[in-house]
Amino acid sequence: MSRLDSFIRRMQAQRACIDYVAAHLGPLEGPVLELGLGNGRTYDHLRERFPGRAIYVFDRQVAAHPDCIPPDGMLRLGDFRETLPAFAGEGVRPAAFIHADVGNGNDQQSQQLAALLAPTLLRLLAPGGYLGSDQPVDLPGLVHCEGPSGDLAGRCHLYQRLP
């Protein structure tokens, strides 16, 4: 598979996971967290699917399209291993949805980072809330949800926190 085809499948899977959560979240309150701003495409989609919700974004640096840069106070720059625990200490309401795109192209490093972040993500996630991740997460308290199927399976892992 070409790198272009792989990228397209990844974007389709992310959109399918986000759309699934938008359709199933119901009345659960809380913000949305976006790990990995990148170009800003996913953030833009989150704004469209979750209007009225606060969306906090985390990334190392800003490289997004100018129309897709979060407003002041909603963007946390730095290493996820530092910015997420600091954010958790701020006492912000638990998230209804966390979208984590933490992969860097190296499967082993990406999976290690996801495993390292998982306990903090669980702490930030409201009971009944959803976690969509580009990396698999194995953590007590999360149950795997049916997400994209067919060619998109395995490109976005979808979980719900137990109540």
C-alpha positions, 0 to 999 in steps of 0.5 A: 500500500502506498503511503498516500493510501495509508494516509487516506485510510488513517484520515477516514478512520479518524473521521469515522471514529469522531463521527461515531462518538458524536452520534453516540455521546448523548447528554454526557457533559465535558470537554473534548481533548485533541492530542496531536494538532498537526495540520489542524484537519482533525481539530477542525472536524471536532469543532464541527461535530462538537459545537459548543464544547470546549476543545483543548488541544495538545501538541509539541508545536503549532504547524496548523493551518491558520484557520485551525489554530485553537484560541488562547487558553485552549492550546497546550504546547510541549511534550504530552508526558508533561502537558497532560499531567499538568492539565489533569492537575488544573481541575478541568471537568473530565473529558467526554471525548479524547482523540489521541493521535500520538503516533510518530511513524515508529510503531514501537515508540508510538505504542510505548508513548500510548501505554505511558499516557494511558493512565493519565488519559483514563484520569482525564476521561469522564465515566461513560466518555470515549477515547479514540486512539491511533494506538491500541490501549490496554487498560482496566476501566476501558472497554473496546467499542466497535468502530470503523470496520472493513479496510478501516479496522485497526486504524482508530481504536475506540474505547469507552470508560466504564461508569 
